[in-house]
Amino acid sequence: MYNLKLIFFLSIVLALGLVTITYDQFKSVYASVLSNNTNEIRSNYTVYSDARLGVSFEYPSDWQLNDKINRFAKNSDVIVYNNSNSFRVMKSQSSSDAVLVEKLGGPREIVDIILPPEERIVGQIEENKYRIDGIDTVSVLTALEGIANVTDKGFERFLLVHDGTLYIFTYQDSVEKFDTKESQDNLNHIINTMRFLDSEPDGDREGERDDENDDEDN
């Protein structure tokens, strides 16, 4: 059964290139190919929005942006970053990825497959700890440690399927800073402002932790 799962998901791993999400991903430079993103400054945050990636969100204005929006690639993504702190959105451009995820029982079933072998899982895989634009996610906290001359890093990934498309969101910071108020505020602000552009406008909808106040029923 385990080998069967690996065979099923080999196509996902190869299609998305998820095994390339490594500790130095924030250093990668992506070509802005066919990108129609817009950026708007709001107070201390910049609004990123791109119809082809299908999302908008706010990130700290002192962060930098690199995006890769290419209709011919297996996936499109954008990364915003400042030193070791970063947030990445990866969107599969193959509908078969989402179909395979659903056949195997949902995003939770692919977590062990997509994680780089160098990372260790901290705690357990969480379901519905976070919501993104009102959609429940599967999330996992990992650490990359013990590599010579490389700062130990923490990652939190959020997986969901929206409108037949697989999305993976990755937040990164150094292990030392990951749980600080500043770092967690950055994460929560990005998650809370994340919107899928095909969603119906609703000023009261927010992605949020289930353990925070949630006064709206959808």
C-alpha positions as CSV (number, residue, x, y, z in Angstrom):
1,M,0.0,0.0,0.0
2,Y,2.8,2.4,0.9
3,N,4.6,1.7,-2.4
4,L,1.3,2.3,-4.3
5,K,1.0,5.7,-2.6
6,L,4.5,6.6,-3.7
7,I,3.8,5.6,-7.3
8,F,0.6,7.7,-7.3
9,F,2.4,10.7,-5.9
10,L,5.5,10.5,-8.0
11,S,3.7,12.4,-10.7
12,I,2.7,15.2,-8.3
13,V,6.2,15.6,-6.9
14,L,7.7,15.7,-10.4
15,A,5.0,18.0,-11.8
16,L,5.2,20.6,-9.0
17,G,8.9,20.3,-8.3
18,L,8.1,20.4,-4.6
19,V,11.3,18.7,-3.7
20,T,13.2,21.8,-4.7
21,I,11.7,23.8,-1.8
22,T,14.9,23.9,0.2
23,Y,16.5,25.9,3.0
24,D,17.9,28.6,0.6
25,Q,14.7,29.1,-1.5
26,F,14.4,32.7,-0.4
27,K,17.7,33.4,-2.3
28,S,16.2,32.1,-5.6
29,V,15.7,34.7,-8.4
30,Y,12.6,34.0,-10.6
31,A,12.0,35.5,-14.0
32,S,8.9,37.6,-14.2
33,V,7.5,35.9,-17.3
34,L,4.0,37.0,-18.5
35,S,3.2,38.4,-15.0
36,N,0.4,40.9,-14.6
37,N,0.9,41.4,-10.9
38,T,-0.1,44.7,-9.3
39,N,1.4,46.2,-6.1
40,E,-0.3,48.8,-3.9
41,I,1.2,50.3,-0.7
42,R,-1.1,50.3,2.3
43,S,0.4,51.7,5.4
44,N,3.3,49.4,6.3
45,Y,2.2,46.7,3.9
46,T,2.2,46.2,0.1
47,V,-0.7,44.4,-1.6
48,Y,0.3,41.8,-4.1
49,S,-2.3,40.7,-6.7
50,D,-2.1,38.5,-9.8
51,A,-5.1,37.0,-11.7
52,R,-3.0,34.2,-13.2
53,L,-1.7,33.1,-9.8
54,G,-5.3,33.6,-8.6
55,V,-4.5,35.3,-5.2
56,S,-3.9,38.6,-3.5
57,F,-2.3,39.2,-0.1
58,E,-0.5,41.9,1.9
59,Y,3.1,41.6,2.9
60,P,5.5,44.0,4.8
61,S,6.6,46.9,2.6
62,D,10.3,46.4,3.4
63,W,10.2,42.9,1.9
64,Q,11.3,42.1,-1.7
65,L,9.3,40.3,-4.3
66,N,10.2,37.7,-7.0
67,D,7.5,35.9,-9.0
68,K,7.3,33.3,-11.7
69,I,4.0,33.4,-13.6
70,N,4.5,31.2,-16.7
71,R,1.6,29.5,-18.5
72,F,4.0,26.8,-19.9
73,A,5.5,25.8,-16.5
74,K,4.2,23.0,-14.3
75,N,3.6,25.5,-11.5
76,S,3.5,29.2,-10.9
77,D,4.7,30.8,-7.7
78,V,5.6,34.0,-6.0
79,I,7.9,34.6,-3.0
80,V,8.2,37.7,-0.8
81,Y,11.2,37.9,1.5
82,N,13.4,39.8,3.8
83,N,16.7,38.1,4.8
84,S,15.7,34.8,6.4
85,N,12.0,35.6,6.6
86,S,9.9,34.7,3.6
87,F,6.4,33.6,2.3
88,R,5.9,31.6,-0.8
89,V,2.7,30.8,-2.8
90,M,2.9,27.8,-5.2
91,K,0.0,27.1,-7.5
92,S,-0.2,23.9,-9.5
93,Q,-1.2,24.5,-13.1
94,S,-2.2,20.8,-13.7
95,S,-5.7,19.8,-12.7
96,S,-4.6,16.2,-12.4
97,D,-2.6,17.1,-9.2
98,A,-5.7,18.1,-7.4
99,V,-7.6,15.1,-8.7
100,L,-4.9,12.7,-7.3
101,V,-4.8,14.6,-4.0
102,E,-8.6,14.1,-3.6
103,K,-8.4,10.4,-4.6
104,L,-5.9,9.7,-1.9
105,G,-8.0,11.4,0.8
106,G,-7.0,15.1,0.7
107,P,-3.9,17.2,1.2
108,R,-2.9,15.6,4.5
109,E,-1.9,12.4,2.5
110,I,0.8,14.2,0.5
111,V,2.6,16.0,3.3
112,D,5.2,13.3,3.9
113,I,5.8,13.1,0.2
114,I,6.4,16.8,-0.5
115,L,8.7,17.5,2.4
116,P,12.5,17.6,1.7
117,P,14.2,14.7,3.5
118,E,16.5,17.1,5.4
119,E,13.6,18.6,7.3
120,R,12.1,17.1,10.4
121,I,8.4,17.5,11.4
122,V,7.9,19.5,14.6
123,G,4.8,18.3,16.5
124,Q,2.1,16.8,14.2
125,I,0.4,17.5,11.0
126,E,-2.5,19.8,11.7
127,E,-5.9,20.0,10.1
128,N,-8.0,23.1,10.2
129,K,-5.6,25.1,12.4
130,Y,-5.6,27.8,9.8
131,R,-8.2,29.0,7.3
132,I,-7.3,30.8,4.2
133,D,-10.0,32.9,2.7
134,G,-12.5,30.8,4.6
135,I,-11.1,27.5,3.4
136,D,-9.7,24.9,5.8
137,T,-6.1,23.9,5.4
138,V,-3.7,21.2,6.3
139,S,-0.5,22.6,7.9
140,V,2.8,21.2,9.0
141,L,5.7,22.8,11.0
142,T,9.2,21.6,10.1
143,A,12.8,22.5,10.9
144,L,16.0,22.3,8.9
145,E,18.9,22.1,11.3
146,G,22.5,21.1,11.7
147,I,23.8,22.2,8.3
148,A,27.3,23.7,8.4
149,N,27.4,27.5,7.9
150,V,23.6,27.6,7.5
151,T,21.3,29.2,10.0
152,D,18.7,26.7,11.4
153,K,15.4,27.4,9.7
154,G,11.8,26.8,10.5
155,F,9.0,26.3,7.9
156,E,5.3,26.2,8.2
157,R,3.4,24.9,5.1
158,F,-0.3,25.2,4.4
159,L,-1.9,22.9,1.8
160,L,-5.4,23.2,0.3
161,V,-7.4,22.6,-2.9
162,H,-9.4,25.5,-4.2
163,D,-11.6,25.4,-7.3
164,G,-9.9,22.2,-8.5
165,T,-6.3,23.6,-8.0
166,L,-3.7,22.6,-5.5
167,Y,-2.0,25.4,-3.6
168,I,0.9,25.2,-1.2
169,F,1.9,28.2,1.0
170,T,5.2,28.2,2.8
171,Y,6.3,30.5,5.6
172,Q,10.0,30.6,6.6
173,D,12.1,32.2,9.2
174,S,15.1,31.3,11.3
175,V,14.4,28.9,14.2
176,E,15.6,31.6,16.6
177,K,13.1,34.1,15.3
178,F,10.2,31.9,14.2
179,D,8.1,32.1,17.3
180,T,8.8,35.8,18.1
181,K,5.9,38.2,18.0
182,E,7.2,40.0,15.0
183,S,7.6,36.9,12.9
184,Q,4.2,35.5,13.9
185,D,2.5,38.8,13.3
186,N,4.0,38.7,9.8
187,L,2.6,35.2,9.2
188,N,-0.8,36.0,10.6
189,H,-1.1,39.2,8.6
190,I,-0.3,37.5,5.3
191,I,-2.6,34.6,6.0
192,N,-5.4,36.8,7.2
193,T,-5.2,39.0,4.0
194,M,-4.9,36.1,1.6
195,R,-7.8,36.1,-0.9
196,F,-8.6,34.0,-4.0
197,L,-9.4,36.4,-6.7
198,D,-12.4,34.3,-7.9
199,S,-14.0,34.4,-4.4
200,E,-17.1,36.5,-4.0
201,P,-16.3,39.8,-2.2
202,D,-17.0,39.6,1.4
203,G,-15.6,42.1,3.8
204,D,-16.2,39.9,6.8
205,R,-14.3,36.8,5.5
206,E,-10.9,36.3,6.8
207,G,-8.4,33.4,6.9
208,E,-7.7,32.9,10.5
209,R,-6.7,30.4,13.2
210,D,-9.5,28.4,14.5
211,D,-8.4,29.2,18.0
212,E,-8.9,32.9,17.4
213,N,-12.3,34.7,17.5
214,D,-14.5,33.6,14.6
215,D,-17.8,35.5,14.7
216,E,-18.8,34.8,11.1
217,D,-20.4,31.5,10.1
218,N,-19.1,31.9,6.5
